[in-house]
């Protein structure tokens, strides 16, 4: 029986955070959802107000024998602007902040080390503000948000282009 572990990341709009993880061998599932807030079972309408404390996030179920947590961290960082404390790209507000939610001590240590390495690399002129936080309850988003890039390809591509995410990635990560 294959081993399963969970990784949870916030990187702005969760629509854009599924595909980068979804296509790797050893990743079983990537779920869009909400975490880190104070409301149980929040809805998208509640979270988008920025008043629930939740982040839009993805929860990744993976086989650590095929893809380990460090590899997943290495996939996460180039999807975001880790220097923006107020959201990601055209998505503004606390629900679009970046964070790594660790599920155990090993994940916490690896996440902390990767953040320090990125800060020391001087890749960015500003400080790395992505938070590293203990995992909180994760609430899957509504069905229409799941696998959005597959179900609504044109809207997904249009939103990505308008957001500035791809331009940022090309300028800073490639």
PyMOL commands that set and color helices and strands:
alter all, ss='L'
color gray80, all
select helices_A, chain A and resi 15-22+44-47+69-77+94-96+105-120+143-145+148-151+153-163+165-172
alter helices_A, ss='H'
color red, helices_A
select strands_A, chain A and resi 5-11+27-35+55-62+87-88+91-92+98-102+131-134+138-140
alter strands_A, ss='S'
color yellow, strands_A
deselect
rebuild
show_as cartoon
